[in-house]
């Protein structure tokens, strides 16, 4: 079975989407529509901007979303997903590609999400760190034993987790991870503590926007980050999407469940190749490729 997966923040690169814009009339129309919806020319930053300009929160998330969704649309009849999943932000791309959200609504939500997360990041110093070479349970136990807010945020693949929380607590957790035998525990260059309780103000803000958006039944199951299982009910999709900002991304578990449910080919749609690498680390017997 064919599974399509959609990347999250961090996959952006200068020049992203320019080839799609120049080679497809449909892509050009969607990019131009995105400029109108957002109220600024995101295409200029995507195609010609610097890495620093692309890193701005209000740009990064919509840019990765646009690249993924427009790429999926240009695949035309070749795009026949039997299941989809997206990593964090990528979940919105997956929902649009699977028909649960319209392009316009998806973009508006992603833009609101980015701005809400940015605001939440400014309330208190917070950060994330990558932990390599420890089992999930050890990472969970270390986080639980540290004073302050620090939690597992991304279960990327076995032996690769990201933790998230208050800067001081994350720093203490990194030292404790190294003592527990981690190969590496390093602070990431991110704006704040995504997928942790620190995102509660953003979750509340986004919840209102999601509640006021119409969701349809997707054309195939969506393996959402929060339950890591197949979801098709629009109300359930909305509920999981609201919790997503303060809950961990269960990527390892999602891929394992997709494989258990019959996925044999994973195609990454959007910028970068990160998810292909993670899929292969989670299960070396499946095929993982780019669109």
Buried (B, 14 or more C-beta within 10 A) or exposed (E): EBBBBBBBBBBBBBEBBBEBBEEBEEBBEBBEBBBEBBEEBBBEBBBEBEEEBBBBBBBBBBBBBBBBBBBBBBBEEEBEBBBBBBBBBBBBBBBBBBEBBBBBBBBBBBBBBBBBBBBBBEEEEBBBBBBBBBEBEBBBEBBEEBEEBBBBBBBBBBBBBBBBBBBBBBBBBBEBBBEBEBEBBEBBEBBBBBBBBBBEBBBBBBBEBBEEBEBEEBBBBBBBBBBBBBBBEBEBBBBBBBBBBBBBBBBBBBBBBBBEBEBEEBBBBBBBEBBBBBBBBBBEEBEBEEB
